[in-house]
Amino acid sequence: MADYERTTTIDAPADDLFEYLSKVENLPDYMDRMTSAHSLPGDEVEVEAKIEPGNAGGGSGDAGAERTVGGEAWFRIDADSMTLMWGSEGPHDYHGELEVTPDGAASRVTVRLHTMHDAEGIEDGIEQTLANIQRITGTDGALNPGAGTA
């Protein structure tokens, strides 16, 4: 079991930033390794992500190749506290949250992740997610969709 947390300051108004980040279809723009996300009924989402060899994910074959995996997860939005929460049950039991806090004209973004696995690369993934959000905001604090993807 492991817990991870990172925070950064983003040069964008908190309300605008949270509105963008809370849209399920925007998750692949900033979530590291996520390639697609679609809303399902209720708070369920269908997602796909690329995983590296040896990371939690199980399976067989192509142990040395990056691969794309899909699954369902839950995704909840608490607009009052500007917090996004997500997670998955089962063999990859994990949950996380992303919190946006006003900081003058800027915003502080905190990402927390709790997982049952000490998977390699989680800290790097959180850092990349925060870097993607930083790129999406651009140098002028305006949201630039697509700027966070490689």
C-alpha positions, 0 to 999 in steps of 0.5 A, a space after each residue: 500500500 502506498 500514498 503519493 502527493 504532489 502540488 504545483 502552482 499553475 498560472 490560471 484562475 482556479 474556476 477556469 482551470 477546475 472547469 476544464 479539468 473536471 470534464 471527462 473528455 479532457 482527462 487524456 489531455 493531462 493525465 499521464 499515459 491516459 489515451 481516452 476517457 468516456 462518460 458512462 451512466 452515473 459516475 462511471 467512466 471508460 478509460 484506456 491508458 498505455 502501461 509500461 512493461 512490468 507495471 501493475 496490470 498483470 496479463 501475459 505476452 509482450 512482457 517487454 512492450 508498452 501496451 494499451 489497456 482499458 477498463 472502467 473506473 469511477 469519476 466524481 466531481 465536487 465543485 464546491 471544494 474544487 476536487 476531482 476523485 477517481 478510482 477503480 476496484 478489483 485487482 488494480 484497487 486505487 483511488 486518487 484526487 485532484 484538488 484546485 485551490 485559488 492562490 491569488 490570480 493563480 491556482 495550486 493543484 494537488 494530486 493525491 494517489 493511493 494504491 495497493 501496489 508500489 508500482 514503478 513510475 507512479 511518482 513520475 506519472 504524477 509529476 508528468 500530469 502536473 507538467 501537462 496541466 502547466 503546459 495546457 495553461 500556456 505562458 499567459 494562463 489561458 487554457 490551450 487544449 491539446 498543448 498537454 499531449 505529446 
